[in-house]
Amino acid sequence: MVLNKIITVGTTEAARLLSICTQRVRHLLKEGRIIGAEKVGRFWQIPLFSGIPKVIKGSRGPKSTWRKRASTALTHITVNQHVIRSNKKNEENEPVVRVQQGSRTSYCHEVEITGKCRIIYSPYNPLGCGARVWIEVESDVAVKPFIYADMSQVVEKHIVAVA
């Protein structure tokens, strides 16, 4: 007899999966509207059903805006060469890395990918933004962008990592 192991996540990961803020997840937990969630010590353990937490529909207020099923959209990470040139010419520090997760786009200086990914070069079939080289990440892999006010933070971080 094989027992099914239930996969659980914390509030931050549940918020990412539902595309809402962590405070809203905590509010739903307080109301008891996330099915199977339980508090273990100081932390919440939220079970996943088909890769996403199940939320009980509210009886009042506006219609919910959280994601009803797990996202299947790939994440594309590209580097904007025009911003690199502009930063060098004008001695600026604008973010050059573009992260597109479904319809949501953000810009940053550094990206941490915690899972499998692949680099794609497609000179004859570029992305909509014009990129011919990009990193493609599956929807279930976490992508964490970093933005720095001062690039010396990046240099110090990489010196420590190499040493």
Secondary structure, DSSP 8 states (H G I E B T S, - for coil): -------EE-HHHHHHHHTS-HHHHHHHHHTT-BTT-EEETTEEEEE-BTTB--B---SSSS---S-SS-----EEEEE-HHHHHHHHHHT-----EEEEETTEEEEESEEEEES-EEEEE-TTS--TT--SEEEEE-TTSEEEEE--SSTHHHHHHHHHHH-
